[in-house]
């Protein structure tokens, strides 16, 4: 699937705001295929859990890559008006 727009979100201990950030991105009006790439720098709060829940809840292809310092979520969404 070709992606028209990529949105990058970097996080660290953002459990209070990450849901609002992702909702804002997902609620944009558009007719394109886009991806949200979320990079979490080993948050010690629930940021990672919230990102995982978003990935599971929305109907999209998602990938998760981890190393010892970072986790990257890649959500690909095909949404039209």
C-alpha positions in Angstrom: 0.0 0.0 0.0 1.4 3.4 -1.0 1.5 6.0 1.7 0.7 9.6 0.8 1.6 11.3 4.1 3.8 10.3 7.0 3.3 11.9 10.4 6.1 11.5 13.0 5.5 11.6 16.7 8.3 11.4 19.2 7.4 10.6 22.8 8.9 10.4 26.3 6.7 10.2 29.3 3.7 11.7 27.6 0.9 9.5 29.0 -1.2 12.6 29.8 -1.1 14.0 26.2 -0.4 11.1 23.8 -4.0 10.1 23.4 -5.0 13.7 22.5 -2.1 13.9 20.0 -3.1 10.7 18.3 -6.8 11.6 18.3 -6.0 14.9 16.7 -4.0 13.2 13.9 -6.7 10.5 13.3 -9.5 13.1 13.2 -8.1 15.2 10.4 -10.3 15.3 7.3 -8.5 13.8 4.3 -8.7 11.4 1.5 -5.3 9.9 1.6 -3.4 6.9 3.0 -1.2 8.0 5.8 1.1 6.5 8.4 1.8 7.6 12.0 5.3 6.7 13.1 5.5 6.9 16.9 9.0 6.7 18.5 9.0 6.2 22.2 12.3 6.7 24.1 11.8 4.2 26.9 9.1 6.1 28.7 8.7 5.1 32.4 5.0 5.9 32.4 2.1 4.4 30.4 2.9 6.1 27.1 4.0 2.8 25.5 0.8 1.0 26.7 -1.4 3.8 25.3 0.4 3.6 21.9 -0.1 -0.2 21.8 -3.8 0.2 22.7 -4.2 2.7 19.8 -2.5 0.3 17.4 -4.8 -2.5 18.5 -8.0 -0.5 18.4 -7.8 1.2 15.0 -8.3 -0.8 11.8 -4.9 -0.5 10.3 -1.8 -2.3 9.4 0.7 -1.8 12.2 4.2 -2.7 12.9 6.2 -2.6 16.1 10.0 -2.6 16.3 11.9 -2.6 19.5 15.5 -2.3 20.6 16.8 -1.7 24.1 16.4 2.1 23.9 13.4 2.8 21.6 10.2 1.3 20.5 8.7 2.4 17.1 5.1 1.9 16.2 4.1 2.3 12.5 0.4 2.6 11.9 -0.8 2.8 8.3 -4.3 4.1 7.8 -6.4 4.2 4.6 -9.2 6.6 5.4 -11.4 8.6 3.1 -14.0 11.3 3.7 
